[in-house]
Amino acid sequence: MCDKVHLYHTRNIMKEKRNLDIRNKLKETEIYLWEVADKLGISETHFVRKMRYELPEEEKEKILSIIDEIVRERR
């Protein structure tokens, strides 16, 4: 039992989050993933799966600009 717990924690420590720039901006602006997905015209599930892998810079810029757009709309 103890080995399984250790293995689980080891995997999580070694696992690196991707697209941190997008994740951090979402966190600081308090915008939900579903809001960005809606603007992209895709489901939240699809967006979450895309975020599992490092996105190309062009796509990141598009997402970051969508986040800025949502922030402007909230004002």
N, C-alpha and C positions, 0 to 999 in steps of 0.2 A: 504494500500500500504506500509506504513512504517513498519508494522509488518512483511510483507513478506520479506522485505529487511533485517530486523534484524534477522529473522529466518535463512535466507540464510547465513549471515555472522557468526552467531552462529554455524551453522553446519560446516562451513569451519574452524573455529578456533578450534573446538573440534576434527576435523578429523586429524588424525596423519598420516604422510607419512610413508610408510613401506620401508624396504630395503634401509635405508638411507646410509649405507656404500657403496652400489653399486651406488646409485644415486649421491653421492658426488664424487666418483671416476670418474664416467662418466663426471661429470661437470668439474672437475679439469683437466682431460685429453682431454676434448673436443671431446669425442667419442659419436656418435649417437646411440640411441637404435637399429636402424635398422642394424647397423654394428655388434652388438653383436648377434642379432637375426639371422642374416645371418650365422654367425659362428656356432650357435647352430643348424642351419638347420630348423628353424621355422620362421613363419611370424612375422613381427613387431607387428601386432595386438595381436597375441598370447603371445608374450613376454611382451607387455604392460599389458595385463590382468594378467599374472603370477605375475607381480611386484605389483599388487594391494594387495597381501597378503604376509605376511612375509614368506620368503623362508627358507627351511632347510639349516643348515650351509654347508652341503656338496654341495648343489646346488649353494650357494653363492660363495664358494671357486672356483667352476668351472667357474662361470661368471667372477669373479675377475681375474682369470688366463687368460681368454679370452681377457679381457680388456688389461692386460699386453702384451699379444701376439699382439694385434692390435697396441699398442704403439710401440713395437719393429719393426713391419712391416713398420711403417711410417718413421722410421729413415733411 
